[in-house]
Amino acid sequence: MIFIKTASEIEKIRRSGHLASQTLDYVGTVIKPGMTTKKLDQLINAFITSHGAVPATLGYKGYPASSCISINDTVVHGIPGQQTIRDGDIVKVDVTTILDGYFGDTCRTYKIGKVPPNAAALADTTYESMMLAIGTVHNGSYLGDIGAAIQGHVEAKGYSVVRDFVGHGVGKEFHESPSVPHYGRKGTGVKLKDGMIFTIEPMINEGAWQVKTLKDGWTAVTVDGKLSAQFEHTILVDGPGSEILTVSSWRHPRPLPAAGALPASPEPSAFRLREDAPRVRCRAPSSLRTGFKASFRASFRRRGQTLSAAPSRDSSSSNPLASRRPRALPSLPSARRGTQPEAIATFQARRLPPSAPGRHTPPRRPRSGPPSLKLNPPTRISNG
């Protein structure tokens, strides 16, 4: 059964989501090469509990830690232990908080130091796919739209979508209905309604999508030993768009200093929790709200003129979002002095001109037509 949340419940989930996001802000200030995942998990536990919440994973079905920390080819549910974080790693940190009885769930992939280009590209693509999927969410859209946006974007770049793990509803329970696959067909699945809250958390593999679970019963790794990345937000369906409930002051974690010059990890109590975390609302593309066809064939009338859109010749994907090139979202002024909220993103579909095989054609915006797709860039952690 899918629960439609009340205004009171939404506010409580929003507060829990803000705390979960700010926990990952804190992670960005302390994660460093040479740190063990167990030490990082202890800091996460201290941060969450010092702010009046409970880490949801600790003790959940026997899980022994306060977070999931998955490095490189570990896809998800990595149990913190004596494994050391190294320069060049990509580290997925997934946290869920319980605050006043309600859950907030989020995950980021951190690039540690000088990561290989293939690892950086995988993390960037994973973040882009999540934000593209969020851009499809609105009252009256379908769960299949989310999966189609993710699958089309990542498969067009040669990556694969993990099918063994999916997003889920969030509220008074850790995992509620509906399940949210990160693959699928547009226009299929559950029809979304205002007040639904669920996670979008694509796990994207560099190689094959299949995973295997280790003997501990939790840790899932890629079957071919190749890299995997993940990002996650908790989303509220809100009229013509959506609201990201797991946002905070985070934009880009500050680069880490060179190895050997790393400062001591700050105490959790020294990290001030923001009570005024901004709301980020995403408006679905008008073409998706009015039923844009996956064939890419459409006509737009502006001032008496007709502009026609056609698919890129070198695109093998039928997903309408697959061939779109993201553009950086400019910074917006802070709503309050001294804060750095995430910019409010408006997602709009864009049609690209055809490009010949083997040749890149720069995107051109017509004088009149749909505005461009805008995204925030992903997390970047540098070492030196």
C-alpha positions, 0 to 999 in steps of 0.5 A, a space after each residue: 500500500 502506498 501512503 500519501 503523506 500529510 503536511 505534518 508528515 512531510 515536514 517531519 520527513 523533510 527535517 529528517 532528510 535535512 539531517 541525513 544530508 548534513 551528515 554527508 556534509 560532515 562526511 565531506 569534511 572528515 573523509 580522507 586517505 588513510 582513514 578506515 571505514 570503521 573510523 568514518 562510521 564511528 564519526 557518522 554515528 556520533 554526528 547523528 546521535 549528537 543531533 537527537 536522531 538515530 542511525 536507521 541501519 544500526 541493528 536493522 535486520 542484524 546490520 552492525 553499523 550506522 552507515 553503508 560505506 562501499 568502495 570502488 567495486 562494492 556496489 552497496 551495503 558495504 559494512 564498515 571495518 578495517 578497510 582503508 580509504 585510499 587516494 584514487 578511490 570512489 567511496 559511496 556513503 549511504 546514511 539514513 536517519 530516524 528523527 522524531 520517528 521519521 526516516 531520511 535517506 540519502 547517498 553520495 559518491 566521494 572522489 578521493 584524491 586523484 581518481 582515474 578518468 574512468 572512475 570520475 566519468 562513472 560518478 558524474 554520469 551516475 549523478 546526472 542520471 539521478 537528476 534527470 530522473 528527478 526531473 521527470 517526477 510530477 503529479 500524473 507521471 509514472 514510475 517507469 519514467 524514472 527508470 527510463 530516464 536513468 537507463 537511457 542516459 547511462 546505457 548511451 554512455 556504455 554503463 549498466 543499471 543494477 537491477 537487484 536493488 531499487 528505490 523505495 517509499 520513505 516515511 514512518 518505515 525504512 522501506 515502504 511502497 512503492 518500489 522504484 526501479 532504475 530501469 524501465 519504460 516510459 509511461 508504465 508502472 504506478 501513476 504518481 500522486 501529490 504527497 508520495 515520497 520515495 527515494 531515487 538511488 541509481 547504482 550504475 556499474 562500469 561493466 555488467 549490471 549483475 552483482 553478487 553478495 558476499 558471505 557476510 550476507 550484506 556486501 554486494 559487489 560487481 561480478 566482474 570487479 569493475 567500478 560502481 557508483 551511486 547517488 540518492 535523494 529522497 523525493 516528494 511529488 509536488 504538483 507540476 514537479 517535485 521537492 528534493 527533501 535531502 538537501 542542505 548547505 552542500 554544493 561542493 565539499 571543499 578539497 582536502 589538503 595534501 596527504 600529511 597536512 590533513 587536519 585532525 577530524 573535527 568533533 561532531 558537536 563542532 559541526 553546526 546543524 543548520 535548521 534553515 536548510 533550503 527547499 529545492 523544487 524541481 519542475 518536470 519538463 513541459 514536454 514530459 508533462 504533456 506526453 512527449 513521445 519517445 520518437 523525438 518527433 515533435 513540432 513546436 509553434 512559436 510566433 507562427 513558426 514551426 520547429 521540428 526536432 529529430 533524433 541524433 543519428 548516432 544515438 541508439 537509445 529510444 529514451 527522450 532524455 538519453 541524448 541531452 547534454 547537461 549544462 551547469 546550473 549557475 549559482 543563485 544568490 543565497 536566501 539568507 546571508 551566510 548560507 549556500 543553499 543548493 540552487 533551485 533547479 528547473 528541468 526543461 527538455 531540450 532538443 539537439 540538432 542531428 549529428 553525423 556518426 563519429 562527429 560531434 555537433 555542438 548543441 544549438 539553441 533555436 531562437 524560439 523553442 524549449 529551454 535547455 536542461 540544467 543540472 547541478 554537478 556532482 560531488 568532488 573530493 580532491 587530495 592535493 
